[in-house]
């Protein structure tokens, strides 16, 4: 019973960190890719 309670926050943190990192990378690359803002 302890495994789900431990894994759920870890998975949520991992997914949240993934989306946050992707958003940061996207914002950092936007100025560099000025000709391709759709990326």
Biopython code that builds the backbone (N, CA, C, O; Angstrom):
import numpy as np
from Bio.PDB.StructureBuilder import StructureBuilder

atoms = [
    (1, "UNK", "N", (0.826, -1.213, 0.000)),
    (1, "UNK", "CA", (0.000, 0.000, 0.000)),
    (1, "UNK", "C", (0.862, 1.264, 0.000)),
    (1, "UNK", "O", (0.415, 2.326, -0.435)),
    (2, "UNK", "N", (2.090, 1.146, 0.487)),
    (2, "UNK", "CA", (2.941, 2.338, 0.576)),
    (2, "UNK", "C", (3.505, 2.747, -0.783)),
    (2, "UNK", "O", (3.791, 3.923, -1.009)),
    (3, "UNK", "N", (3.664, 1.781, -1.687)),
    (3, "UNK", "CA", (4.307, 2.088, -2.971)),
    (3, "UNK", "C", (3.523, 3.126, -3.769)),
    (3, "UNK", "O", (4.123, 4.086, -4.254)),
    (4, "UNK", "N", (2.184, 2.973, -3.929)),
    (4, "UNK", "CA", (1.446, 3.986, -4.705)),
    (4, "UNK", "C", (1.556, 5.385, -4.105)),
    (4, "UNK", "O", (1.708, 6.368, -4.830)),
    (5, "UNK", "N", (1.477, 5.469, -2.763)),
    (5, "UNK", "CA", (1.539, 6.786, -2.127)),
    (5, "UNK", "C", (2.908, 7.415, -2.322)),
    (5, "UNK", "O", (3.034, 8.639, -2.323)),
    (6, "UNK", "N", (3.935, 6.591, -2.487)),
    (6, "UNK", "CA", (5.289, 7.131, -2.689)),
    (6, "UNK", "C", (5.505, 7.459, -4.167)),
    (6, "UNK", "O", (6.133, 8.465, -4.496)),
    (7, "UNK", "N", (4.987, 6.614, -5.050)),
    (7, "UNK", "CA", (5.257, 6.788, -6.478)),
    (7, "UNK", "C", (4.464, 7.938, -7.079)),
    (7, "UNK", "O", (4.960, 8.620, -7.975)),
    (8, "UNK", "N", (3.242, 8.169, -6.605)),
    (8, "UNK", "CA", (2.397, 9.210, -7.211)),
    (8, "UNK", "C", (3.057, 10.591, -7.129)),
    (8, "UNK", "O", (3.133, 11.274, -8.151)),
    (9, "UNK", "N", (3.540, 11.037, -5.952)),
    (9, "UNK", "CA", (4.190, 12.351, -5.909)),
    (9, "UNK", "C", (5.448, 12.387, -6.766)),
    (9, "UNK", "O", (5.741, 13.415, -7.377)),
    (10, "UNK", "N", (6.197, 11.291, -6.827)),
    (10, "UNK", "CA", (7.422, 11.268, -7.632)),
    (10, "UNK", "C", (7.074, 11.420, -9.108)),
    (10, "UNK", "O", (7.720, 12.176, -9.833)),
    (11, "UNK", "N", (6.044, 10.694, -9.546)),
    (11, "UNK", "CA", (5.634, 10.792, -10.956)),
    (11, "UNK", "C", (5.112, 12.189, -11.257)),
    (11, "UNK", "O", (5.424, 12.760, -12.302)),
    (12, "UNK", "N", (4.319, 12.740, -10.344)),
    (12, "UNK", "CA", (3.779, 14.088, -10.559)),
    (12, "UNK", "C", (4.902, 15.110, -10.623)),
    (12, "UNK", "O", (4.879, 16.001, -11.472)),
    (13, "UNK", "N", (5.885, 14.993, -9.735)),
    (13, "UNK", "CA", (7.012, 15.935, -9.734)),
    (13, "UNK", "C", (7.824, 15.782, -11.018)),
    (13, "UNK", "O", (8.283, 16.768, -11.594)),
    (14, "UNK", "N", (7.995, 14.539, -11.458)),
    (14, "UNK", "CA", (8.778, 14.306, -12.677)),
    (14, "UNK", "C", (8.067, 14.912, -13.883)),
    (14, "UNK", "O", (8.699, 15.554, -14.722)),
    (15, "UNK", "N", (6.743, 14.705, -13.970)),
    (15, "UNK", "CA", (5.983, 15.259, -15.099)),
    (15, "UNK", "C", (5.995, 16.789, -15.037)),
    (15, "UNK", "O", (6.178, 17.456, -16.056)),
    (16, "UNK", "N", (5.798, 17.335, -13.842)),
    (16, "UNK", "CA", (5.810, 18.787, -13.687)),
    (16, "UNK", "C", (7.166, 19.369, -14.051)),
    (16, "UNK", "O", (7.245, 20.393, -14.729)),
    (17, "UNK", "N", (8.247, 18.708, -13.595)),
    (17, "UNK", "CA", (9.585, 19.195, -13.903)),
    (17, "UNK", "C", (9.841, 19.115, -15.397)),
    (17, "UNK", "O", (10.487, 19.995, -15.967)),
    (18, "UNK", "N", (9.327, 18.043, -16.048)),
    (18, "UNK", "CA", (9.515, 17.889, -17.490)),
    (18, "UNK", "C", (8.861, 19.042, -18.244)),
    (18, "UNK", "O", (9.482, 19.646, -19.119)),
    (19, "UNK", "N", (7.593, 19.352, -17.904)),
    (19, "UNK", "CA", (6.888, 20.421, -18.612)),
    (19, "UNK", "C", (7.520, 21.778, -18.313)),
    (19, "UNK", "O", (7.613, 22.626, -19.200)),
    (20, "UNK", "N", (7.958, 21.993, -17.061)),
    (20, "UNK", "CA", (8.593, 23.265, -16.707)),
    (20, "UNK", "C", (9.898, 23.421, -17.480)),
    (20, "UNK", "O", (10.187, 24.494, -18.008)),
    (21, "UNK", "N", (10.691, 22.341, -17.546)),
    (21, "UNK", "CA", (11.965, 22.427, -18.259)),
    (21, "UNK", "C", (11.725, 22.657, -19.746)),
    (21, "UNK", "O", (12.452, 23.419, -20.383)),
    (22, "UNK", "N", (10.701, 21.997, -20.305)),
    (22, "UNK", "CA", (10.400, 22.200, -21.717)),
    (22, "UNK", "C", (9.957, 23.638, -21.974)),
    (22, "UNK", "O", (10.312, 24.222, -22.998)),
    (23, "UNK", "N", (9.181, 24.214, -21.047)),
    (23, "UNK", "CA", (8.736, 25.602, -21.195)),
    (23, "UNK", "C", (9.931, 26.548, -21.122)),
    (23, "UNK", "O", (10.018, 27.502, -21.895)),
    (24, "UNK", "N", (10.854, 26.285, -20.193)),
    (24, "UNK", "CA", (12.048, 27.133, -20.065)),
    (24, "UNK", "C", (12.890, 27.040, -21.327)),
    (24, "UNK", "O", (13.351, 28.053, -21.852)),
    (25, "UNK", "N", (13.090, 25.799, -21.817)),
    (25, "UNK", "CA", (13.890, 25.636, -23.036)),
    (25, "UNK", "C", (13.203, 26.348, -24.196)),
    (25, "UNK", "O", (13.867, 26.998, -25.003)),
    (26, "UNK", "N", (11.878, 26.230, -24.287)),
    (26, "UNK", "CA", (11.138, 26.874, -25.367)),
    (26, "UNK", "C", (11.322, 28.388, -25.304)),
    (26, "UNK", "O", (11.547, 29.032, -26.328)),
    (27, "UNK", "N", (11.225, 28.958, -24.095)),
    (27, "UNK", "CA", (11.369, 30.412, -23.949)),
    (27, "UNK", "C", (12.801, 30.849, -24.239)),
    (27, "UNK", "O", (13.024, 31.943, -24.759)),
    (28, "UNK", "N", (13.779, 29.991, -23.902)),
    (28, "UNK", "CA", (15.177, 30.360, -24.149)),
    (28, "UNK", "C", (15.507, 30.271, -25.636)),
    (28, "UNK", "O", (16.328, 31.037, -26.140)),
    (29, "UNK", "N", (14.862, 29.328, -26.342)),
    (29, "UNK", "CA", (15.176, 29.146, -27.758)),
    (29, "UNK", "C", (14.388, 30.097, -28.645)),
    (29, "UNK", "O", (14.780, 30.336, -29.787)),
    (30, "UNK", "N", (13.289, 30.644, -28.148)),
    (30, "UNK", "CA", (12.454, 31.522, -28.968)),
    (30, "UNK", "C", (13.254, 32.702, -29.532)),
    (30, "UNK", "O", (13.164, 32.952, -30.734)),
    (31, "UNK", "N", (14.033, 33.442, -28.730)),
    (31, "UNK", "CA", (14.808, 34.561, -29.291)),
    (31, "UNK", "C", (15.827, 34.075, -30.318)),
    (31, "UNK", "O", (16.080, 34.768, -31.304)),
    (32, "UNK", "N", (16.414, 32.901, -30.107)),
    (32, "UNK", "CA", (17.432, 32.394, -31.032)),
    (32, "UNK", "C", (16.798, 31.953, -32.336)),
    (32, "UNK", "O", (17.419, 32.039, -33.395)),
    (33, "UNK", "N", (15.546, 31.474, -32.262)),
    (33, "UNK", "CA", (14.863, 30.982, -33.463)),
    (33, "UNK", "C", (13.845, 32.011, -33.932)),
    (33, "UNK", "O", (12.696, 31.676, -34.217)),
    (34, "UNK", "N", (14.270, 33.249, -34.008)),
    (34, "UNK", "CA", (13.352, 34.337, -34.356)),
    (34, "UNK", "C", (12.651, 34.108, -35.679)),
    (34, "UNK", "O", (11.525, 34.567, -35.872)),
    (35, "UNK", "N", (13.310, 33.396, -36.605)),
    (35, "UNK", "CA", (12.704, 33.168, -37.909)),
    (35, "UNK", "C", (11.681, 32.046, -37.866)),
    (35, "UNK", "O", (10.872, 31.904, -38.784)),
    (36, "UNK", "N", (11.712, 31.236, -36.790)),
    (36, "UNK", "CA", (10.782, 30.106, -36.687)),
    (36, "UNK", "C", (10.053, 30.143, -35.348)),
    (36, "UNK", "O", (10.274, 29.261, -34.517)),
    (37, "UNK", "N", (9.193, 31.132, -35.108)),
    (37, "UNK", "CA", (8.493, 31.233, -33.822)),
    (37, "UNK", "C", (7.492, 30.107, -33.602)),
    (37, "UNK", "O", (7.066, 29.870, -32.472)),
    (38, "UNK", "N", (7.106, 29.401, -34.686)),
    (38, "UNK", "CA", (6.120, 28.333, -34.535)),
    (38, "UNK", "C", (6.722, 27.115, -33.831)),
    (38, "UNK", "O", (5.983, 26.249, -33.364)),
    (39, "UNK", "N", (8.060, 27.037, -33.746)),
    (39, "UNK", "CA", (8.682, 25.925, -33.039)),
    (39, "UNK", "C", (8.531, 26.114, -31.541)),
    (39, "UNK", "O", (8.991, 25.279, -30.763)),
]
sb = StructureBuilder()
sb.init_structure("model")
sb.init_model(0)
sb.init_chain("A")
sb.init_seg("    ")
for serial, (resi, resn, name, xyz) in enumerate(atoms, 1):
    if name == "N":
        sb.init_residue(resn, " ", resi, " ")
    sb.init_atom(name, np.array(xyz, "f"), 0.0, 1.0, " ", f" {name:<3s}", serial, name[0])
structure = sb.get_structure()
